[in-house]
């Protein structure tokens, strides 16, 4: 069953059809929110609020658009709001570089540690660059779709992705003390 037909069923009173939409799109949305916000609790809050907003606004959904794109638009805005609130609460990040340097990696945990390094590197990006990078390289969206979701022009998004990649490469080089 397509997303559009499920939306029609929800609008006709079938609340279970919304559950199907949630089950279908929640994993992607949660992954994006976790990478965008940096922790599961905030990501789950953003996703929950986005799903509530989507349900309440389903009548304004344009059936010519993709439901996933529409839902991601709501989620991106929610992540921006939560991120801004969190930034006001936590004006600085404390890092214990000595403790991080002493940490050892077991051979079987290399991939997991690399994932953590990438997540830490993502934290050095400002919200706009992280958002663009995640939409392009994690969610694998086309620039036109990204522009529709974010309200930012394609050329600006391309530049954000390019700059995000450069910053991430520099951050990962620094972690591994590798020269370009």
N, C-alpha and C positions, 0 to 999 in steps of 0.2 A: 504494500500500500504506500502510495507517495505521501510526502509531507503535505502537499496541497490538499489531498483528499482527507488526511487526518485533521488538518485545520478546519476544513468544512464540517467534519463530523463533530469537532469540539464546539464550533459555533452553532451547530444544530442541537447541542445539549449532551453529547456523549463525552463525559469527562474522562472516561478511560482512554479515549483517543489521545488526550494530552499526555497521559502516562507513557504511551508509546513514543511520542515525540521526545519526551524527557529521557527515556531510556536510550533512544537512538542518538541524541546529541549531547547528553551530559558528559560522557567520557572526554570528548574533544574539548568541550567548554571548561571542564575542570582542569584538564592538562594546561590549557592556555592560561587560566586564572592562577594556577599554582606557579607557573613560570613567571607570570607578570607580577604577582604580589609577593612571591617568595615563601609563602607558608600555606599549609593545607587549611588551617582554620579560616584565614582571611579569604582564601579561594572558595571554600565551601559557602561562606557568607555571601560572597559576590555572586556565585552561581545561584544560590537560593533566591536572593533578591532579584536577579535577572529573570529567573523562571517565573516568579510571582508577577513581575512587571510584564513579561511576555504574555502570560495568561490573561491578565487584565486588559492588555492592549491588543489581543488577538483580532478584534474587530477591525483594527486599522492596518492589519497585515495586508500588504499588496501581493496578491496571488501570483503576479508575474515575476516576483523576486523569489530567490531561494530562501526557504525558512532558515537554513543554517546561517546564511549571511545576515538575515534580520536578527536572529538570536545573538550572533556574535557582535553585532552592532550594539545591542543592549548590554551585553557582557563587557565589551570594551569600555563603554561609558561608566558602567558600575565599577570596573577596576580602576579607572581614572579617579572616580570619586573616593573610593576606599584608599587608594594610594595617596591621594592628597591629604586625606584625614590623618592617615598614619604618619605621613611626613611631618605634619604639624605637631604630632605627639612625640615623635622621635626625631629630633633634629640632628642626631649624630649616631654613627655606628662605631661600636668599640670592637676592636679586633686584637687578639693576642697572637701576634706574628711569631713569637718565640714558641708558644705552644703548638701552633700550626707547623712550624719547622721541625719540631721534635716528633711529630706524629709519624708513625710508620704505616706502610701499606702492605697488607698481606697480598701475596701474589694472586690469589683468587679474587681479591676485591678490587683489582685494578680498574675494571670497567665502572664499577660503582663509584670509586674515588674520582675517576675522570668525569663522571656525571656530576658529582658534587663540585668539582673544579669549574665545570661549565656553568653550573647554577651560581657559584660565587662570582664568576666572571660576568654573568648576566646582571648581577647586582651593581656592577660599576657603571652600567648604562643608565642614562636618564630614561624616564618613562616613555618618552616619544620614540627613542631609538630601540628600546627593549620591545615595545609594542610592535613596531614595524618589523623587527628581526623575527619575532615569534610568529607573526602572521605569515611572513614569507617563508621562513625556513623550517618552522615546526608544523604550522598548519598547512603549509604548501599552497597558499592562495595566490591567485594571479593579482597583479598590481591593480587592475580595474576593480576587482572585488574588494581588495584592501582599501581602495579609495572610497568605495561605497560604504564600507564599514566605518572607516575613521573620519570621513569628511575631509581628508587631506588629498591634495593633488598627486597624480601618479609620479611626476618628476620629483616632487618633494619626498615621496615615499621611497623612491629608488635611491635618493641621496641618503636618507635615514638608514636604509638597509646597508648601503655601502659603508657609511661611517660606523654603524654598529659592528659590522664584520671587522673593520680595522681595529676598533677598540677592543673587541673580544680577542682578536689575534694578539694584540699587544699585552693584554691582561694574562692570557695563557702562556705567552712567551716569558713573561715576568715570573710566573709561578714555576715554570720549568727552567728558568734562567738560560733561555736559548736566545742566541743572537739572530737577527733576521738575515 
